């Protein structure tokens, strides 16, 4: 991941060539981009927004309140590890 001089600026990383993850700290939004297709519409379920192409292919996900989402995921991982260590 490329570090920027301004720590509050948007950061991003590429995964497996075409996927890209970026974070916007000012809005606390984590974005996972799958492709560069044009956006036709979006659907929001709780704090996750899925953007679709005209062919109904997911283009990217946005996790609103990303800090809370990451914290919740971390808690799930920790509890799962404890369960399997029993």
C-alpha positions in Angstrom: 0.0 0.0 0.0 1.3 3.4 -0.9 1.6 5.8 2.1 0.6 9.4 1.6 1.9 12.4 3.4 -1.5 13.4 4.8 -2.7 10.6 7.1 -6.3 11.7 6.8 -6.3 11.3 3.0 -7.8 8.4 1.1 -5.7 5.3 0.9 -6.0 2.2 -1.3 -4.5 -1.1 -2.2 -4.9 -3.6 -5.1 -5.8 -7.2 -4.6 -5.2 -10.0 -7.1 -4.6 -7.6 -10.0 -8.1 -6.1 -10.6 -9.7 -5.7 -7.1 -9.0 -2.6 -5.2 -9.7 -1.6 -1.6 -9.8 2.1 -0.6 -10.7 3.8 2.6 -12.0 7.4 3.1 -11.3 8.3 6.7 -13.3 11.6 6.6 -16.5 9.6 5.6 -15.4 6.4 7.4 -16.2 4.4 4.2 -14.4 1.3 3.1 -14.7 0.5 -0.6 -14.0 -2.7 -2.4 -13.9 -2.4 -6.2 -14.2 -5.5 -8.3 -14.2 -4.0 -11.8 -14.4 -0.7 -13.7 -17.9 -1.3 -15.3 -20.3 1.6 -15.4 -22.7 1.9 -12.5 -26.4 1.6 -13.2 -27.9 1.4 -9.7 -27.0 0.7 -6.1 -28.7 -1.3 -3.3 -28.2 -0.6 0.4 -28.6 -3.2 3.1 -28.0 -1.8 6.5 -24.5 -0.2 6.3 -23.4 -1.9 3.0 -24.0 -0.4 -0.4 -23.6 -2.7 -3.5 -23.2 -0.9 -6.8 -24.3 -2.8 -9.9 -23.6 -2.5 -13.6 -26.4 -2.4 -16.2 -25.8 -6.2 -16.5 -26.5 -6.7 -12.8 -22.8 -7.4 -12.0 -21.5 -6.1 -8.7 -19.0 -3.3 -9.4 -18.1 -2.3 -5.9 -19.1 -2.5 -2.3 -19.1 0.4 0.2 -19.0 -0.3 3.9 -20.5 2.7 5.7 -19.3 3.2 9.3 -16.3 1.1 8.3 -14.5 1.5 11.7 -17.5 -0.2 13.4 -17.6 -2.9 10.7 -13.9 -3.7 11.1 -14.3 -3.8 14.9 -17.3 -6.2 14.6 -15.4 -8.5 12.2 -12.5 -8.5 14.5 -14.7 -9.6 17.4 -16.2 -12.4 15.3 -12.7 -13.6 14.3 -11.5 -13.5 18.0 -14.6 -15.4 19.2 -14.2 -18.0 16.4 -10.6 -18.6 17.4 -11.6 -19.1 21.0 -14.3 -21.6 20.0 -11.8 -23.7 17.9 -9.2 -23.7 20.7 -11.6 -25.4 23.1 
